[in-house]
Amino acid sequence: MHISNVRIAPIEIIESEFPTRISRFELIPDSGGPGTFRGGLGFVREYEILDTPARLSMRTDHYQEPPKGMDGGKDGRLGALIINPGTSEEHHLPSRVGDITVKPGDIIQVVRPGGGGLGDPGKRDREKVLADIREGYVSPEAAILEYGLKRNEIETQRRN
């Protein structure tokens, strides 16, 4: 695996330097903690091991304790490290592992946690919540449940 600290390494660099293919890389809707200032979204990235066995070491965080919200903001979503997600060989690993052998065809799913929200979610500007829905950052269901929007507000925005 590459060392990137807090940067997100470009897919082209990873695929050119390591025997792997990035099969998925996307933001996770509703992963940022609700708040007046919503927490940043987590993301999921899946690496497919190609033609040779590889060794995996990882040091991450927030697999058991979510990123905390502050001043009334809610917690962000947990992260995870999963080998072969959604298969009979699915295996969840702890946030700190070393020298795990992965074989060609294995999928390594890295789920990064969302950030905690800051401030009361009910005080988030409604236009910002509607923009979050349009951008796919917040689902309509979460907007209703967490931010107090009414279904008709969301429907009106969709029609416009």
GISUL-V620376 format. One record per residue. NEAR is the number of other ideal C-beta (glycine too) atoms within 10 Angstrom. Layout:
# GISUL-V620376
near:NEAR
near:NEAR
This chain:
# GISUL-V620376
near:16
near:11
near:7
near:11
near:5
near:4
near:8
near:10
near:15
near:11
near:13
near:9
near:11
near:18
near:14
near:8
near:10
near:15
near:13
near:21
near:14
near:15
near:11
near:13
near:14
near:11
near:16
near:18
near:18
near:22
near:25
near:29
near:27
near:28
near:27
near:18
near:21
near:29
near:26
near:19
near:23
near:23
near:18
near:18
near:18
near:18
near:24
near:16
near:20
near:14
near:9
near:9
near:11
near:19
near:10
near:18
near:11
near:15
near:8
near:17
near:12
near:22
near:17
near:9
near:11
near:20
near:23
near:15
near:23
near:16
near:11
near:15
near:24
near:20
near:21
near:29
near:23
near:18
near:23
near:19
near:20
near:18
near:19
near:15
near:17
near:9
near:11
near:5
near:11
near:12
near:12
near:11
near:16
near:10
near:17
near:12
near:13
near:9
near:7
near:15
near:9
near:19
near:10
near:12
near:11
near:20
near:20
near:22
near:19
near:17
near:22
near:23
near:28
near:28
near:25
near:24
near:28
near:18
near:17
near:15
near:24
near:12
near:12
near:24
near:10
near:14
near:9
near:15
near:26
near:21
near:13
near:21
near:21
near:11
near:11
near:12
near:21
near:26
near:14
near:17
near:11
near:19
near:25
near:15
near:13
near:21
near:24
near:14
near:20
near:11
near:11
near:8
near:17
near:16
near:11
near:11
near:18
near:11
near:5
near:6
